[in-house]
Amino acid sequence: MRSGKIRVIVVDDSALVRSLLSEIINRQSDMQCIGTAGDPLIAREMIRELDPDVITLDVEMPRMDGIDFLGRLMRLRPMPVVMISTLTERGAEVTMKALELGAVDFVAKPRVGLANGLNELAAQIVDKIRVAAVAQVRRAPVKSAASIAHPQPGDAAPERPAASPLLGRLSTEKIICIGASTGGTEAIREVLVRMPADSPAIVITQHMPPGFTTSFAARLNSLCQITVKEAVHGERILPGHAYIAPGGRQFALARSGANYVAVVDDGPPVNRHKPSVEVLFKSAAAMVGRNAYGIMLTGMGADGAVAMREMKDAGSYNYVQDEASCIVFGMPREAIAHGAADEVLPLTQIAPALITRLRGTSDRVHHRI
């Protein structure tokens, strides 16, 4: 990003939304709306001419939909994009596709009371623009962008890595705990698709609002060898499954006899987040101890860093994503600064390193038997 103000272009087919977003952006001392466009074709010329630092992009627009436009943009001229989504099932599915294509983050605009709703979201909107302005954006692969933007009936399922060999006999006490924020949806996918079907249970907190985690879990479930689902209060946490904190709820672990169970409740925000990584990791430190494995992935801020150190002090083994592979190196940096990391690795090496360590544990279990 250039020095000075963050220069933003707003792309939305609604004149009201364009006006509201421009006003919200221009109220900030560190950013400026340098242009608005009612459709992607106008936006394309405006981006060439004005060279913005960030664009906000509506999902559904005339002439070329937002996903189409995003796919082309991230192939030809990668830049930070914040999606403006609708809080519907369709909106959530499309938003997941946008994040897969390389959008940094998204804001869910209200379906009713648009003016008041967007103004209530103003702090969230400008925070996401600030994060996007410093995010590491990567060029989308041509095949991925095309297939995501234009899925056809009968298309093959998305390509997944070769199946990881089974781990063998493992203690059911073991739990893998993952925390992530900005950029985390794709980072979580990269880890989960490599986990074998008999993986220890995996519990995940990804900062995400209500209405979007259902689509996120369903997408991951279609790609992974393990079963991926939203966590439900009181359910048993089982091996071979991954449980995602529902948007807008806190998620923690508890014990019920010999079993781990999910605690999903309407507790207050922690570190401004709901769900919060701090809540999940703190429960893992208390309930799982040395049987836990912690993974901190890309994200803005410091949520979970203190609790990850508590996990380490309780005997867990922790992996932290390295700066070069992060979209935003906030949460991983803080985890490292708190002395919570046992290994700092590129994203693509985290799952293989964890599997190797788990396999060593499996061998020891066999040896004892």
Buried (B, 14 or more C-beta within 10 A) or exposed (E): BEEEBBBBBBBBBBEEBBBBBBEBBBEBEEBBBBBBBBBBBBBBEBBEEEEBBBBBBBBBBEEBBBBBBBBBBBBEEEBBBBBBBBBEEEBBBBBBBBBBBBBBBBBBBBEEEBEEBBBEBBEBBBBBBBBBBBBBBEEBEEEBBBBBBEEEEEEEEBEEEEEBEBBBEBEBBBBBBBBBBBBBBBBBBBBBBBBBBBBBBBBBBBBBBEBBBBBBBBBBBEBBBBBBBBBEEEBEBBBBBBBBBBBBBBBBBBEEEEEBBBBBEEBEEBBEBBBBBBBBBBBBBBBBBEBBBBBBBBBBBBBBBBBBBBBBEBEBBBBBBBBEBBBBBBBBBBBBEBEBBBBBBEBEBBBEBBBEBBBEBBEEBEEEE
